[in-house]
Amino acid sequence: MSNINLALSLTLNHPSVQSVIEIAKEVINNKNVLDTEFLYTLAKKRLKLPRKGLLSIIQLLINKKVLVEGSKYTRDEVLNNKYRFNLYRFLTSYLGAHFSTIRKQIIADSSGNLGSSGQLIWHLEMLIKFNYIKKIKVKNYTVFLPYEIDDEIGLLHFVLRDEIYLKIIQLLIINEKLKKSEVHKLVNEKRETVYYRINNLIEFNIIKLSGDNNSLILNSRKKDDIISIIKTFSQNKSQTKKLNFNNEKRG
């Protein structure tokens, strides 16, 4: 096969790619970490591939985070650890979680076996390293998302999990346009608390000041996503309540 044809046909399921992955696992087992130079040398001896073709395969695997230089794992082995698996499962079902939420939930689920915050950070970094998840900064929070989730969608999930943010946004869905003072009265929280969140929502481009700069409106471009997320939250709460009710009946 020519170099051009091999490069064009490369996918993770390609037999030659799979062969290189298996050799990479052998390298890791023998050397305890991945050494891509040694991988290239070993694969060159065993596989009848042209130099450029083999380099293209190794580069593909590195770009796709199937292989990471110096790591003890390949991507398909990362979730073999039960805590990392539970952590990843939580992050895919609870979009927009920040560190303290994750720590509380995962340690509760694992009966404290996960250990320190440092260990949790290590597991999170492993998932980041292999493109299972990513992190975004929202003010003073570090928010973790599945890698494929758009950052803006992740931000919306994070914001809508806060009761005060949610109240403000729901008011603007219903009323379309409100003054700050009206929002404060309707939310019924401390003025500085409500105004702080309003300013954040403007910074996040979730709400905007209207033409006269006296009234607040929801960003119409994000309205459909917001309504969809709120519906999802509501459905999840209903399912949880139903599950808890059924468990109580069994008890």
Sequence and secondary structure as in RCSB ss.txt:
>XXXX:A:sequence
MSNINLALSLTLNHPSVQSVIEIAKEVINNKNVLDTEFLYTLAKKRLKLPRKGLLSIIQLLINKKVLVEGSKYTR
DEVLNNKYRFNLYRFLTSYLGAHFSTIRKQIIADSSGNLGSSGQLIWHLEMLIKFNYIKKIKVKNYTVFLPYEID
DEIGLLHFVLRDEIYLKIIQLLIINEKLKKSEVHKLVNEKRETVYYRINNLIEFNIIKLSGDNNSLILNSRKKDD
IISIIKTFSQNKSQTKKLNFNNEKRG
>XXXX:A:secstr
  HHHHHHH  TTSHHHHHHHHHHHHHHHHHSS  HHHHHHHHHHHS   HHHHHHHHHHHHHTTSS TT S  G
GGGGGSHHHHHHHHHHHHSTTEEHHHHHHHHHHHTTTTT  HHHHHHHHHHHHHTTSEEEEEETTEEEEEETTS 
HHHHHHHHHHTSHHHHHHHHHHHHHSEEEHHHHHHHHTS HHHHHHHHHHHHHTTSEEE TTSSEEEE HHHHHH
HHHHHHHHHHHHHHHHHHHHHHHHH 
